[in-house]
Amino acid sequence: MDPIRPLPRPADGEASGPSRTAPDPPRRRAVVKAVTAATLTLCVPTGVGTASRAAAAVATGPAGTQGPSRAIVTGTDAEKLVLEVTAANKVVVRLPRVEVGQGITTAVAMMIAEELDARLADVVVPLADARPELPGQYTGGSSSVRSLYDPARYLAATARARLVNAAARRWHLPARTLRTRDTTVVAPDGRTATFGSLTEAAARIRTPRRATPKPARLHRIIGHPATRIDAQDLVTGRAKYTGDLSVAGAKPTLVARPPTLLGSPVSVDDSAARAMPGVLAVVRTSHGVAVVAETFHHAFQARDALRITWAPGPLGALSDKHIRARLRDAVPSLGAPPRGSVQVTGEFEFAFVSHAPMEVLTAVADVRAGRAEIWFSSQTPVFAQEEIASAVGLPAAAVRVHVVRGGGSFGRRLTCEAAVEAARISKAARLPVKLMWSRSDDIRHGRMRPASHHRIRASLAGGKVVAFAHRVAEVGESSEGARATTRSLSAIAAGPAGAAATAAGDEGLYAFGALSVRSGGVGLPIPVGAWRAVSSGTMRTAEEIVVDEIARRLGEDPVAFRCATLTSRAAVRVLGKVAAAGHWGRPLPAGVAQGVAVHEEYGSCVACLAEIDASDPRHPRVRRVVMAADVGTVVNPRGLQAQLMGTAIDGISTVLSAGLHIDRGAVREESFTDFRYARQRHSPTHFEAHVMPSHRSPGGAGELGVPAAAGAVANAYARATGTRPRRFPVDF
């Protein structure tokens, strides 16, 4: 594997020029050629210094080909996507998002291929570096397809028009007589020209400035199931993650961390560690001690040889029972119910939950006098660039952030603790470093979904709900002992659209009369963060449990009651679909039951039916899940079905088994052995995901299914066991 080569490290005080390292995907490690004034391009996007501008203009094919920019068109919208075609006839669009397994690179490739009439295999979608000029360079809030759908299609439609015009000029034919197919332009007499052979001519064409995308009735790729463009690389191991990068000189690095959250070293005896073979540096950090070594084996051995006295973190003696009590007290008052009404009430507790992506946090950092270069998987690369710059005392323009594919995220890669830590260690050690957080590091010291307490009251009169009130308090991160990377965390988690928590009370999913939601909070020096389906994952779960209990109080079937009170026709349709496909209401053995739940958010709606076998209450097993979603126009139905399957596992896990305990300022769990996320043996033996046809603009899908899945599992468990679950996970 050819190494990525950073610049030679200058001596202290020596000026550093711009980086020569290209932000190419790990399989494409060719040296970037400078973009010259003679390069035929309509527009080159600005980036971080000259190096980023050059890198953004380079079109590199899967086989490692390289060359100057062959940009045909640059978008004029907020995304400013650039479409290039290489001499090898590969269409390249650098994506200002991160691929963390959600399939966004495939979805964008499908949009481009559709409008260009290109083969999907000819579309390459590498990840772009941090681009400060893009306010929307953010991956989260189920926003990627929604925000990229129009820009990507208009970009490709305009590129197609210019390629056709270029061919028309070459052949002296009217453009209207030409067709496009399979990444080529075809003349009436059968002559063909590849897009790659037309690129230089197409780049000179200034009109049409903006073409119109195809109507949906002509789509041959969008809306049809497609295998991921990276599927073969994923299953063969060719897909590269940060830990796979070979950056020249970057040394394996681990950090010894305190036994409590945000603890700090008081004294360090590193003499034994420094004397061990392969150890290059020992660096003290604010919340640990780092070891830089020749291999990770050497680093693990040296880390374990450190003798450290720790000061406890600011949580002190706090444990779960104290946190739960404070949350309960922080829930705002429900106030007086309507006169003459009957109340259905519930109080619910949700534990802290780790993100636990399969790829542990890893970052490569090369910090030297005057500049820094960082490789890692980031949902917010511009925010990360600013945080890293602040941490190492550089202007943001001197920090180059390369965005690398991530092995899962679920919100974990919104923040950049590992990258900031790696940058600080590199600066102190005067070496490029490859920092890896272990699984224990992230579960015990990383970010987690906040614990929360909910109080809900539904007021009934005249056989219907006349008022619905939801009060909630959740843990927020206080400034005491907080890390530098929390400066803009709340703004980041909300996303560019400022997405807020969704609940029945503030969205009006049900016709429940007077609706109200109020929230409180408890500030603690604990690293919390946005977790898939931020807030709605707990809010809707609690509400859907209460909806079932309202139906029971009124003597109505839970599905029929929902259909009669849902305010959205689309929600009624998805609920009807899962009820029919899941055979709702059929006789089931003792200890086996079904539950349903509905959710609406991100311009989309979803319903879930879960069937659980709780004949052994200590080991309940969800054996069947049926989901249906209306997300507007679907780019890749197969990708949507995969997303829904993932959210089903999230719902099963967080309702039945997966949570974090806080014991005297420390997280008790440290691996998948005790943080019990659902494994294959806990997964449903039967899963269905139904994609509802729709002509609306695309809605969000990545986080959509979590609240419905969790609510359906909780309701199925309640019916199977004859209990009223109030604390999650139920075995906590």
ABEGO torsion letter per residue (X at the ends): XBBBBBBBBBBBGBBBBBBABBABBAABABBBBBBBAABBBABBBBBBEAAAAAAAABBBBAAGBBEBBABABBBABAAGBBBBBBAAGBBBBBBABBBAGAGAAAAAAAAAAAAAGBBAAABBBBBBBBBAABAABBBEGGAAAAAAAAAAAAAAAAAAAAAAAAAAAAAGBBAAABBBBGGBBBBAAGBBBBAAAAAAAAAABAOBABBBBBBAAABAABGBBBBBAAAAAAAAGABBBAAABBBBGBBBBBBBBBABBGBBBABBBAAAAAABBGBABBBBBAAEBBBBBABAAAAAAAAAABBBBBBBBAAEABBAAAAAAAAAAABBBAEBBBBGBBBBBBBBBBBBBBAGBABBBBBBBBBBBGBBBBBBBBABAAAAAAAAAAAAGBBAAABBBBBBBBBEAGGAAABAAAAAAAAAAAAAAGBBBBBBBBAAAAAAABBBBBBBBBBBBBBBBGGBBABBBBBBBBBBBBABGBBAAAAAAAAAAAEAAGBBBBBAAAAGABBAEBBBBBBBBBBBBBBBBBBBGBGAAAAAAAAAAAAAAAAAAAGBBAAAAAAAABABAAAAAAAAAAAAAAGBGBBBBBGBBBBBBBBBBGGBBBBBBBBBBAABAABBBBABBBBBBBAEBBABAAAAAAAAAAAAAAAAAAAAABBBBBBGGBBABABAAABBBBBAAABBABBBBBBBBBABBBBBAAAAAAAAAAAAAAAAAAAAAGBBBABOBAAX
